[in-house]
C-alpha cells in the first residue's frame, strides 16, 4: 500500500515534534512494507524538488505563493495547489495522510479537498489543539483552563484578549459577533481596526475549517483521549475519530539515577526555545530561589526570534542556567536520564509532548504547568508535579518543596509507565488504513 504523508516541513531542515513523529512513523511503516513518501511545500520556488532523508523519499512541490495578509487570512488560494495535484496524480497513492493543515500559508484545507476530489482516502492526524481553538492554547480570556467547546462570543473575547484588547473587550466582542452575522466584512478594510472588528468572522472561518477537515477526511486521529473529548464536544462525528497514543521512535532501557547529588536539584528543559514553552517563567522561578542549590540545563533550537537571544543575555552571568544548544533526537532520552527533573512550563495546552514520554521512559519525574494536556497526564505529587500555569511563585514553591523533600522525587520516579513505540503506532495506523 502506498501512503504519502503531507506536512509543512520535514527533517533535516526543521526538527520539531510533528516532523519527528512523521519521520518515526514513516520508518516504522517502511518496516511493515508500506510504500512511503513525504510531501512538503517548496516555499518560494516555481520548481518541484526531491531529496532522501534516512531512506525516506521527500518530495517538495513548488509553492511560489507570496505571503501577504490575504493569504494569512485564508482569502486566497495557494499557488502551489496545481503542483500538489500533479504530484498526487503521478504518484497515485492509496492513502494521503495529513499531519498539518493551516489557514493560509503552506498546507491548507484546499490541499485536503484536492486530494479528496482525486478519489484518495484521506487521514488527518491532529498534533495540536489549534484546530478547534483559535489561540491554540485552550486558555480563556480569564486566564483559566478552557473546556474547548466552541462558542462564538466567548472565543471572540478570548482571541481579542490575547491580542492585548483588555479595555472595551466586551463591547468590541459583541460588535464583532454582530458584524459576523451580517454580510458585511471589515476584513476588507486592510487595517488593524478592520481585523479587530473582523475577529468573530475569523473565528467562524476557523471553526468552519475544522468541520471541513472532518467532512473531507475518511478518518481523523487524535494523540490523546482528552482531545477526542474536545472534538466530540464540538459536534464532530465520533465514528470518524481514532486515538493513537504517542510513542518512542527507538526504545531501549535507560535508567536514571535520581538525585545523584542530593545537595543539588538538577533540572533539564528539552524543546524549542520559544515563548509559548515558558522558559522565561522557569528561569525567573530559579532566580527567585536564593538559598537552595539548583541548576537548569536548557537544550533546544532558537525559534529565529529575539526571545532566545535575550534570555541568554539576561542569564549569561548566572551559573545556575546552562545553555546546551541543540540535541539530536536519538540522544534525548540518554541526556534526560542524567538529570533529576524535566521541566515543561508551557503557557498553552499541548497535545502530547514527545519529551514527556521520553522522560517517563527513563524514570525521570516531570514538573509541568497545569494546562489541560498536562493535567490529564499528571496527578500532582503522585506520578509527577504540577504548578499553576504562568505563575512563577507557584513554580518556585513547588521546586522548593521538591528540594526539601527528596523522597518525593524517588517515589514519583518509581511509578511505572506503559511505553508505546512507533512499531506499535505503525500497527495501529495500518489497521486504520485497512478500514478505508
N, C-alpha and C positions, 0 to 999 in steps of 0.2 A: 504493500500500500504506500502511495506517495503522499507525503504531508509537507506542506510549506508553512513555516512559522513566519508571521509578519509582526514587526515591531519598528520603532523609530530609529534605534541604534543597535549596534552589536559589538562584540569584542573584536579586536582589542582596543578600538577607538574609545569606547565607553565601557566602564566596569562598574555597574550598579546592580541592584537586586534583580530587575527584570531581565537584564542581559545575561547574568549568571544563571538564572533559572532556565532561560531558553536554551543556553548552551548545554547545561547539565541534562535537561530533558531530551535535547536532540541527540546527545551522545548515548543516552540510555535507550532511546528508540532505535538508533542505528544498531545497537547490540541485539535488538529484537528483530532485526532485518527489515525495518521500515526504510523506505527511500525518503531521506530528509534533506530539505533545503531551507535556507533562511532568506527572507526578502525584506530589504530595508530601503528607505529613500536615499537617493544620491543627491543630497541637497545642493542647490545652486548649479546643477550640471544639466546639460542637454543630452548627455550620453549615458547609456547603461554601462555598468561595470560589474566585475565579479572577482572574488578572491576566495581563498580557502583558509579556514581557521580551525585548527585541531581536527582536520579531516571532515569538516563541515563546509559544504558549498554555500557561500553567501553571495546573493545577487543584489546589486544596488540599482533600482530603477530610477531613471532620470526624473528629477523634480526641480525645474528651474524657477519655481514659484517665488516671486519676491515677497518678503514678509512685510505686511502692512496691516493697518487697522482692520480693513475689510476681511482679510484672511484670518486674523486672530479672532474676530467676532463670528467667523463662520459664514460670512455674507458672500463669499465667492469660493469657487471650487479650485482645488489644487491643479496645477498644470501637469502634474505627474500621473494623473489618472489613466491617460491613454497608454503610457508606457507600462504602467502596472497591469492593465488589462491584457496587453500584448504578451507580456511575460507569462501570465497565467494561461493564456491560450496556447502558448508554446510549450509550457511545462506540463500542462494537463494533470494537476494533482487531484486526487480523490477528496482530500481534506485540506482546507485552508484554516489555519489556527492563528487567530489574532491575539497578541499579548498587550497591545496598546491601541487605543482609539481616542484621538484628540478632537478638539473643536475646529481647528483651522490648519495649523502647520503640521506637516508630517502625515502620519496615517490617520485617516478620518472615517466618519460614518460612510462617506461616499465610496471609499475603498471597499468597505464591507459589503455595501449594496452592489457594487460592481462584481465582486466575487460571487455573490448570491445569484445575480442575474445571469452569470455564466453557467449556472446549474451546479455549482460546487457545494459541498457540505461545509458549513461554517461553524467553527467553535471560537468562543471568546473566553479567555481567562482574565478575570478581574484581579489585578495585582494591587490596586489601590482603591480606597474608599471614595475617590473623587468622581466616580461615575454616577453616584447618587447624591453626593454632597458637593455643591459648587465650590466651597472653600477647600475641600479635600480633607478637612480636619475633624469633622463631627464635634466641633466645639461651638456652642451657640453664642449669641450676642451678649449673654450674661456671663460668658466665660465658664459655662458649665458643660458637662458632657451631654451631647445630644443623642436622642434615640435613633436618629437617622431618617425619620419619616418626613417626607416632603410636605411642606405647607408654604404656599407662595409668600404670604405676608411675613411669616417668621423667618423664612430663608432670605427674604429681601432685607429685613432688619439685620440679620447676621452678616450678610455679604457687605452691606454698607458700613457696618461697624468695623469689619476687618479692613475696609478701605479708609478708616480713620474718621468716618462721619459719626460723631457722638452727639453733638448738639443738633437738634432738629431731626434726629434719626427717624422717629415715629411718623412725623408729618411727611418727610421725604419718602419713606417706605410706603405709606398709604397712597401718596400721589403716584408713585411709580407703579404700584399694583393697578390703580385705576387706569393709568395710561396704557398698561399692558393689555387691558381688556377692551381697548378701543382699537381702531385700525390705524391709529397714528403711531409712528415710531420716532422717538427722539434720537435713536442711534445714528440717524442720517445727518444729525447736526455736526458731527465730526469734532466735538469738543467735550471737555470734562463734564459740563452740566448735562449735555445730552446723554452721556454714558451713565451718569448717576441716575438720571430720571429713567433711563432705559434698563436699569438693573433688574427689575422684575421680568422684563422681556428676555433678557439674557438667561435668567434662571429658568424661565419657561422653556426656552430653547434647549437648555442643558437637560432638563427633565424629559423633554421630547426625544432627545438623542438617546437617553437611556432606554426608553421604550422602543425606539427604532432598533437599537442593538439587539434587544430581545426578539423583536419581530423578525429580523432578517438573519438571526442565528438559529442553528439547529440545537445547540446546547451552549450554556454559559457555565463557567467553572469558578467557584469561589475557593479560596485557600483556607477559609475558616468557617465554622458553624455560625458565628455571630454575624458575619456579613451576609450569609444566606438569609438569616432572620431579617436583616435590614432590607434586603431586596423584596422579601415577601411582604413586609410592611408597606412597601411602595407598589403593591399590586402587580408584582412580577410573577408570572406563572411558575409555580413550584416544580411542575413536571419538566421544565426546561433546565432546572438548576442541578448541577452536580457539585459535590465538595471533594476536593483532592488536597489533602494536607501537605504542608511544606515539608521538605526533606533535605538530606545532605547529599552532595554530589559524590563524595568518596568517604565512606565511613571506616575508620579504623579506631580501635580502642586507644584513647589517650587519657591518662588520669592526671587530674590536677593535684596539687599539694596546697590546699587552702591554708592561708595564714602561715606561710613558710617562716616569716619573721613576725611573730605576734606583737611586736612593738610598733610595726608599721602596717597600715592598711594600704595595699597596692591596688589601685583602680585602673581599669582599662576601658577605653572607648574605641570601637571599630566601626567605621562607616564614612559616609560623605561628610565633608566639612561644610555644612550649610546651616543656615539659621534655624530651619524647622527641626533640626536634630537637637537643639537646645544645649549645645556645647558651652555657650556663654553662661547658662544657668549653672551647669556643673562646675565651671571654673570659679564663678563667684561664690558658690557654696563652699568650695575647698578653700578659697581665700578667706572666708569668714571663720574657718576653723583654725584658731590660733594656737591652742595648746596641745594639739594632737599630731602625731606623726602620720602623714597621709601623702600619697603620691598619685598622680594621674598620668598615664601614658596614652597618647592620642594617635591612632592610626587612621589614615584616610587621605582622600584626594580633595583638593580645593574645588569649589563649585564655580570658579572663574569670576567671583565677585570679591569685593574688599573684605568680606566677612572673616575669612580665614586669616588673611594677612594682618588685619587689625588685631585679631585675638593673639596672634603670635607676637606682635609688637608689644602688646599690653602685658604679656606673660614672660617676655624674654629674660627678665631678671628674677623670675620665681622658680626656684629649684624644685618645687613640688609638681610643676607642669612640664612634661616632656613630650615634645612633638616628634613622632617617629616616622612620619611620612606614609606613603602608600605601601600596602602589603599584598602580595599575590594571594588570590582566593584559596589556593591549596595549602597555604601556610597559616590561615586564620585560626583554625582550631588549636593547632600546636602552640601558637603565640598566646591565645587567650588562656590556655592552661597554666601559664606562668604567673597568672595574677589571682587576686583574691575575690574580685567583684567586677562584673561587667556593668557598665552604666548605659542606660537607654533613657535619655532625658527629653525625648521628642515632645514637641509642642503641638503636634497634631496626632490624630489616630492613624496608626499604620496597620496594614493588613496582617502580615505575619512575617516580621523581620527574620531573615535567614540567620543573622548573627545571634538571635535569641536561641535558636535551636543549636547553633554551633557551641554556644556557652554551656547549655544544658547537657550536651553530649559529652563534654569533658568534665562535668561536675562542678563548673564554676557558677556560683549564685549570681542572680541578676537583680539590680535595683532599677526600677523603671517609673516613669511618670504615670499617674493614674488616669490614663486615657482609655477609651473603650477597648481597643485591641489588647493592650497590656493587662487591663483589669480582668479580661476574660481568661487570660493565661496564667496570671499570678494571684495567689492568695497570700496576702501580706504576712510576713514572718512565718510562713509555712513552706511554700516552695519558691520563695523569692521575697522581694521587698518593694513596696510601693510608696511614693510620696505624691503630694498634691502637685499637679502639673503646673508649670510656670511659677513655682513657689520655691524660691531659694532657701527660705528659712525652714520649710518643711523638709527639703532635701538635706540641709545641714544637720537638722535634728536627727534624721534617720541615720545618717553616716556616723554621727557621734554615738548613737545608740548601738550601732554595729561594732564600733571601735571598743566601746566599754563592755560589750557582751560578746566576746569572740565565739562563744558556744553557739550563737545564732547562725553564724556562717557555716559551722560544721554540721549543724542539724539540717540546714537547707541543702547543703552540698550532697548529703547522703540520700536525698529524695530521688527515687528512680524515675526516669522519663522514657517513654516509648519513643524510639528513634526510627523514623522512616528514611529510606534512601531514595535516590532518584530511580533506582531499579524498581522499587515499589510504585513510585509515582508513574513511571512509564507503563507499568502493567495496568494501572488504573485508567490512564488515558487510552491505552489500547482497547480497553473494554468500552469506553465512551465512543471511540472511533467506530467500533464494530456495531454499536447501536444504530448508526446512521445509515 
